[in-house]
């Protein structure tokens, strides 16, 4: 789907900058979504207080918080890893 984001040998600095900007945008939107997911888990009344005396509510909220923060962490690792790859290729290419 995103084949244009793959590194090619004939990429110049404009292509690399554009790909990094696209990855930064995707990272920003994903981090915002993960934070909002974790923040939304703490809002509102209990989800189902009549089931298991509210025990289900705690499980759902904690799992939503964990999913939101894991999403943020995973996308940050993905972005930093890809940025390090681009910097490494740039340094190796200039030698």
C-alpha positions in Angstrom: 0.0 0.0 0.0 2.7 2.5 0.9 5.4 1.3 -1.5 6.5 4.9 -2.1 7.8 5.0 1.5 10.3 2.2 0.8 13.9 3.3 0.4 15.3 3.2 -3.1 19.0 3.6 -4.2 18.1 6.5 -6.4 16.4 8.5 -3.7 17.8 12.1 -3.2 17.5 14.3 -0.2 14.1 15.7 -1.3 12.6 12.2 -1.4 14.1 11.3 1.9 12.8 14.5 3.5 9.4 13.9 2.1 9.3 10.3 3.4 10.5 11.4 6.9 7.8 14.1 6.9 5.1 11.6 6.0 6.3 9.2 8.7 6.4 12.0 11.2 2.8 12.9 10.3 1.7 9.3 10.7 3.5 9.1 14.0 1.9 12.3 15.3 -1.6 11.2 14.4 -1.1 7.7 15.9 0.3 9.1 19.2 -2.6 11.5 19.4 -5.1 8.7 18.8 -3.4 6.5 21.4 -3.3 9.2 24.0 -7.0 10.0 23.4 -7.8 6.3 23.7 -6.1 6.1 27.0 -7.6 9.4 28.2 -11.1 8.4 27.1 -10.8 5.2 29.2 -10.9 7.3 32.4 -14.0 9.3 31.5 -17.7 8.6 32.1 -19.8 6.5 34.3 -19.2 2.7 34.8 -19.7 0.7 31.7 -21.7 -2.1 33.1 -22.1 -1.8 36.9 -24.7 -4.6 37.2 -22.3 -7.2 35.7 -19.7 -8.6 38.2 -20.3 -5.7 40.5 -18.3 -3.4 38.2 -15.4 -5.7 37.9 -15.8 -5.8 34.1 -15.6 -2.0 34.0 -12.1 -2.0 35.6 -10.8 -4.6 33.2 -12.1 -2.8 30.1 -10.7 0.6 31.3 -7.3 -0.8 32.2 -6.9 -2.7 29.0 -7.9 0.4 27.0 -5.3 2.5 28.8 -2.6 -0.2 28.2 -3.6 -0.5 24.5 -3.4 3.3 24.1 0.0 3.7 25.7 1.4 0.6 24.0 0.3 2.1 20.7 2.1 5.3 21.5 5.3 3.4 22.5 5.2 1.1 19.5 4.8 4.0 17.0 7.6 6.0 18.6 10.0 3.0 18.4 8.9 2.5 14.7 9.6 6.2 13.9 13.0 6.3 15.7 14.1 3.0 14.1 13.2 4.2 10.6 14.8 7.6 11.3 18.0 5.9 12.4 18.0 3.8 9.3 17.7 6.9 7.1 20.5 8.6 9.0 22.7 5.5 8.7 22.1 5.3 5.0 22.9 9.0 4.6 26.2 8.6 6.5 27.2 5.4 4.6 26.2 6.9 1.2 28.3 10.0 1.8 31.5 8.0 2.5 
